[in-house]
Amino acid sequence: MILVVGATGVVGGMIARSLLEQRQDVRILVRSGSNYQPLVDAGAEPVVGDLKDSASLAPACRGSDVLITTASAGSRGGADTPQTVDLEGNRHLIDAAREAGAQQFIFVSTIAADEASPVPLLRAKAQTEAYLRASGLPHTILAATTFIDLLLPLVVGGPARAGRPVTLVGEGRRRHSFVAARDVAAFAVATVGHPEAVNRRLVIGGPEAFSLRDVVATYERVLGHPIPVRTVPPGELLPDLPPVPGLAEVISRMLAALETFDSPIDMDETARTFGVRLTPLEEVVRREAGSEPADAAAAPA
């Protein structure tokens, strides 16, 4: 039995659906009131629980050989915070998995996890990685780079399709190996029971390093028209983002941070080892722009 925590989220949902397509026995930890019926219809076994409630995790973990978690407080707020979910909640889950005798704990983290980070979420991710390594559980940590699926529609795709200029923080010329969410999900599935994944922290990026200027150029090629670009200095908020509380601040800070370094990653060996076909930038852009079927999935290499 494979327990997926975070299955109602984007990446967690991809993981659960992929495992179900492989006819694996899949259990999902769900919170009361969340929309998990489509996964149940596909064959998943739901167990109601909450990372903040340690007692609720034992029934979900009981009989689960493998646990995969993508759960995060993100920017939800309220009772869900990096402290209560990403730190304390994940510790509860690790403890419950150890008590249940799990054979593998797969934690989807971030390459930016750092115990010295001023960002609470990144500190919590790093502290969870350390707690998992010290737990004695056989584990796999997937340290993913920034999801290109997040940046494309918000920063470039939306304005480009609406005929507005694209606004970048700084010059947007730093190169990063941004990764597609479905590729991270594919790695999570591929590492289940894989001997090369045991007790390892795997950095997961995309197949190529590119800048946000390269992203704009790709959209120009796909959409067939030029896209004006304007810039704002680091520290200034991006305009025209959806009116979600805190979104403009989070995205603007992220882009400002990405302007301070380059992060090319050679993924050839990792992709070959786990049989994952990484999604190139143009394919992601075409899918986001509507010129490729949205349900196209990462396939084995």
C-alpha positions, 0 to 999 in steps of 0.5 A: 500500500502506498500512502499519498499525503497532499493528493488534493494538491497539484503534484500530489494529485498527479502522483496519486493518479499515476500510481492508480494508473499503474494499478498500485494500491493507493491510500490518500490522507484527506481532510474533511471537506476537501474535494477528493472524490475523483481520486476515490472514483479512480480507486484510491482509499481515503483516510480522513486525517490532518498533519496537525493532528498526530493521532489521526495519522496512525490509521493512515500509516497502518499497513502503508509500505511507502509514504509520499508527501507533497503536503505544505501550508504554502500561503494558505494561512490560518491554522495552516502555517510552515510551523504547524504543517511543514515542520510539526506536521511532517514530524508527526507524519515521519513518527507515524510512518516509523511506528507503522514500519514503513519501508520508504518515506518520499518527501517532496522538498525544494532545492532552496531548503535551508535551515538558515533561510529567513523564509519560514517555509524554506527553514521548515523544509530543511528541518524536516529533511534533517529530521527525516534523515535522523529518523532511521526510515529508509527515505528519498528526498526530492529537492525540486527547483522552481516549478515552471508551471507556476511562473509561466501563466502568472508572469508571462503567459497571462499578460502575453495572451491578454496583449499586455507587456510582460513585467520582469523583476530585474533583467530576467537574464539569469538561467535556471533549470526550472522543472515541470510539476508533472516531472517532479510527480514522475520522479516521485513515482519512479523512486518508489522501491528503486534501489538508487533512491534509498537514503538519497537527496535527489536534486530535480530540475528540468532538461535545460537551463533558461532565463525568463527572457528565453521564456518570453522568446518561446511564447513569441515563437508559439503565439506568433507575435512580439511581446513587450517586456518591461522591468521593475527593480528588486523590491518592487511588486509585480503588477497585474497578478491575480488578487490572491492575498500575498501572491504578488509579494511571494512571486516578486520576492521569488523573481528577485531572488532568482536574479541573484544567481544562475542554477543550471543542473545536469539532469541527464544521469538522474533522468536516465537512472529513473526512466523519466522523460523531462519536459522541455520549455517549448512543450510546457509553453505550448501546453500552457498556451493551449496548443498542446493537450493539457493531459499530456503526461511525462513518459518513460525515457 
